[in-house]
Amino acid sequence: GITEDITEQKEAELALQESEARLKAILDGIPFSIFLKDLEGRYLHANRFYLQQRGSELGELIGKLDDELFTPEEAREFREQDQKALQSPDPVSYERTFSRNGKQLSQWVTKFALRDCQGDPYAVCGVVVDITPLKQAQDLLMQEAERERLLGALLRRIRQALDLPVILQTTTAEVREFLQVDRVMIYQLQEGVGGFVAAESVVDPWPSHLGRYVWDEYFHRDPCHPKYQQGFVQAIENVATASLDPCYRQLLESFQAQANLVIPIRRGEDLWGLLVAQHCQSSRPWQEWEIELLQKLTDQLAIALQQAQLYEQVKALNQTLEEKVRQRTAELERALQFEALLRSITNRVRDSLDEAEILSAAVRELGESLDADGCNISLYNADFTLATIRYEYCPRSKSYLNLSVPLQRGPYGDVHRQLLRGQSCLFCFSGKALEDRQVVMACPLLDKGQVLGDLWIFRSARRPFDDPEIRLIQQVANQCAIGLRQARLFQAAQEQVQALERLNQLKDDFISTVSHELRTPLTSLRMALKMLQIAPSEEKRAQYLAIAERECQREIDLINDLLDLQRLQAGACALNIQALTWRELLGDLLTVTQERTRAKGQTFQASVPLESSLTTDPLLLGRILRELLHNAVKYTPPQGSIRLQIETENCRSRIQVSNSQEIPAEELTRIFERFYRIPSNDPWKEGGTGLGLALVKQMVDQLRGSIEVSSAAGWTTFTLHLPHLPQL
């Protein structure tokens, strides 16, 4: 029989198992899907997030190929990307889009090869980041732009005609085609006789109701009538299940309507008629954006109707009333000018995502078009307490750019309260003489029920605003609100993209650094173990054993520091607040530091109010002081000096740790980074994990304090400001 002592081998295996367990804990703590495959494509490991996303256990995944887990197309794609990663010295990234449970999902996948000391790949590591929210935000912007494009196309076709029947018929045809419904009608009101279907677009097999008179003597007294005058929209998704008046239900059934949408067509303050969309074959949900689009369309249709009526009047009075024709023509040209202005602003809103470009051009063009004394746009803060003028046009008035005005109080409190309700306001600044008075039109920048800001335009009271100008101002305000919303959505999307890129870079840097730092002690440990097997003497074996123990401890310290950092960053460390004196907190730390400095030929001075009390977490604060004093002793040359000074006043403590060793100024900004070591600042080869000061920074933040470092005149000083925390 042969007996061999394998205790050291077992201890090394146990240490390696513990190291692998800690590495697994780190991978499971990362909020991204991470997996490992061997060269044949079999899964070696996957972190907890990956398993949660797949809804499976680790045992169901280990040892399997992609062909056993995914569709043939997906498996073929994964194999091709794995081969690219194995053949490339750099990580390989690509975007992947797929469907799951009826939903479209997008992922950003990064794969890279794990290589041995000779540079040969032995595994593939993959990191998967879900970018579905980003893609959805991009799709939302594209959909919004497409809707604006469709609205512009509808408006252009409507404006191409000045004949009322042509306008109405074009509108019904375009709206029915756009909404993909069975029938669209324009119901025109007539004084004293109800109204009739003035235009209709309908598909087979549903009958036409063009020209049908609908008489309801109670309509003008019905509560819906004043609501329609104020812009009320009626949207019925299912006529059969809706709570309706029996007479109204009977009317809808006579039109074979299963779903009904009514948009008022207002001309100024009057209700001209109704735009009615009906679905006859089934019920239909009406989307919010469809309703908003039709509301914008009816606003433009009202202008087109007014243009058509003006055109008819011009033709009728052309022979006998030349002066009136010129007057109407001037009004028409003015309306066209307003349309051109509004179209220019609308096109800029559609084509640009720059808030400053859109809003500054809008106030300038509106002010020039209306020959205003001044025009400005104010934006509200998040809690709706301040309005700040961000954009202005002031050819004949004083500039108030960047002026902030209280919304609820102050000289314009009543105006702002009306604007916050989404209502425009027309008022006059009084003066002693008429020429000193100004008329002001203020409109809210209203977006989906939320007021983002307001548009104010000023002009002499001798030239008050008329209805077309008021409508133009309101429409410009609406377009500015749309542009502001699009610009903010785009900015939010850009910030998400940048945040994702920064997060991806941080992840790559962290994995690269951790891999290097974990591999270095293991390499030294493995070399020491090999040398132990062939060492010729006990002295050499003892030397190699000491190296192995040191590197093992270094590996343990690194893992512990990483875990502590993870817990601190995740906020998993609960504070244990206690009231104690500095003598109780420091314990034997001053004595130990004194002995270490004496052994290295250094001097140590401490100025501490030992009997002063404080309330804090003694474990965290003690660890901070030990780390700072340990670093000071480690990096101070022989015959150098180390100082500790503590001052307590007004429930706050100021702690300074100084040592006679200067750090270059360009290195101070990075001193609290993880794994960062100052180049050529360790002449005595003390070593370390490079995480000590990063841990100190996290622990100081946990104690709600601050830490700063300065280095000059041959001294480096760490200064801590810590509040005394209340006991729980």
MOZI-V748991 format. One record per backbone hydrogen bond with DSSP energy under -0.5 kcal/mol. CO is the residue of the C=O (numbers start at 1). NH is the residue of the N-H. Records with the same first field share a line. If there is no record, write none. Layout:
BEGIN
CO->NH / NH
END
This chain:
BEGIN
4->6
6->10
7->11
8->12
9->13
10->14
11->15
12->16
13->17
14->18
15->19
16->20
17->21
18->22
19->23
20->24
21->25
22->26
23->27
24->28
25->29
26->30
27->30
30->32
33->128
34->47
35->126
36->44 / 45
37->124
38->41
42->38
43->63
45->36
47->51
48->52
49->53
50->54
51->55 / 56
57->60 / 61
58->61 / 62
61->64
64->43
65->68
66->69 / 70
71->75
72->76
73->77
74->78
75->79
76->80
77->81
78->82
79->83
80->84
81->85
82->86
83->87
84->88
85->113
92->111
94->109
96->107
98->105
100->103
103->100 / 105
105->98
106->131 / 132
107->96 / 109
108->129
109->94
110->127
111->92
112->125
113->115
114->122 / 123
116->119
120->116
123->114
124->37
125->112
126->35
127->110
128->33
129->108 / 131
131->135
132->136
133->137
134->138
135->139
136->140
137->141
138->142
139->143
140->144
141->145
142->146
143->147
144->148
145->149
146->150
147->151
148->152
149->153
150->154
151->155
152->156
153->157
154->158
155->159
156->160
158->161
163->167
164->168
165->169
166->170
167->171
168->172
169->173
170->174
171->175
172->176
173->177
174->178
175->179
176->180 / 181
182->203
183->278
184->201
185->187 / 276
186->188 / 198 / 199
187->274
188->196
190->193 / 194
193->195
194->190
195->214
196->188 / 198
197->211
199->186
201->184
203->206
209->212
212->197
213->215
214->195 / 216
216->219
218->221 / 222
219->222
222->225 / 226
223->227
224->228
225->229
226->230
227->230 / 232
228->231
232->264
233->235
234->262
235->237
236->260
237->284
238->242
242->244
245->249
246->250
247->251
248->252
249->253
250->254
251->255
252->255 / 257
253->256
258->239
259->279
260->236
261->277
262->234
263->275
264->266
265->272 / 273
266->268
267->270
270->267 / 272
272->189
273->265
274->187 / 276
275->263
276->185
277->261
278->182 / 183 / 280
279->258 / 259
285->287
287->291
288->292
289->293
290->294
291->295
292->296
293->297
294->298
295->299
296->300
297->301
298->302
299->303
300->304
301->305
302->306
303->307
304->308
305->309
306->310
307->311
308->312
309->313
310->314
311->315
312->316
313->317
315->318
317->321
321->325
322->326
323->327
324->328
325->329
326->330
327->331
328->332
329->333
330->334
331->335
332->336
333->337
334->338
335->339
336->340
337->341
338->342
339->343
340->344
341->345
342->346
343->347
344->348
345->349
346->350
347->351
348->352
353->355
354->358
355->359
356->360
357->361
358->362
359->363
360->364
361->365
362->366
363->367
364->368
365->369
366->370
367->372
368->371
373->396
374->458
375->393
376->456
377->390 / 391
378->454
379->388
381->384
385->407
386->381
387->405
388->379 / 390
389->402
391->377
393->375
400->403
403->389
405->387
410->413
412->416
413->417
414->418
415->419
416->420
417->421
418->423
419->422
425->442
427->440
428->430
429->438
433->436
434->437
437->461
438->429
439->459
440->427 / 442
441->457
442->425
443->455
444->446
445->452 / 453
447->450
450->447 / 452
452->380
453->445
454->378
455->443
456->376
457->441
458->373 / 374
459->439
460->463
461->464
466->470
467->471
468->472
469->473
470->474
471->475
472->476
473->477
474->478
475->479
476->480
477->481
478->482
479->483
480->484
481->485
482->486
483->487
484->488
485->489
486->490
487->491
488->492
489->493
490->494
491->495
492->496
493->497
494->498
495->499
496->500
497->501
498->502
499->503
500->504
501->505
502->506
503->507
504->508
505->509
506->510
507->511
508->512
509->513
510->514
511->515
512->516
513->517
514->518
515->519
516->520
517->521
518->522
519->523
520->524
521->525
522->526
523->527
524->528
525->529
526->530
527->531
528->532
529->533
530->534
531->535
537->541
538->542
539->543
540->544
541->545
542->546
543->547
544->548
545->549
546->550
547->551
548->552
549->553
550->554
551->555
552->556
553->557
554->558
555->559
556->560
557->561
558->562
559->563
560->564
561->565
562->566
563->567
564->568
565->569
566->570
567->571 / 572 / 573
568->571
572->574
575->577
576->618
578->580 / 616
580->614
581->585
582->586
583->587
586->589
588->592
589->593
590->594
591->595
592->596
593->597
594->598
595->599
596->600
597->602
598->601
601->639
603->642
605->644
606->608
607->646
608->610
609->612
610->583
612->582
614->580 / 616
615->725
616->578 / 618
617->621
618->622
619->623
620->624
621->625
622->626
623->627
624->628
625->629
626->630
627->631
628->632
629->633
630->634
631->635
633->636
637->640
640->603
641->660
642->605
643->658
644->607
645->656
647->654
649->652
651->724
652->649
653->655 / 722
654->647
655->720
656->645 / 658
657->718
658->643
659->661 / 716
664->667 / 668
665->668 / 669
667->670
668->671
670->673
673->676
675->677
678->681
682->685
690->675 / 676
691->695
692->696
693->697
694->698
695->699
696->700
697->701
698->702
699->703
700->705
701->704
706->721
708->719
710->717
712->715
715->712
716->659
717->710 / 719
718->657
719->708
720->655 / 722
721->706
722->653
723->725
END
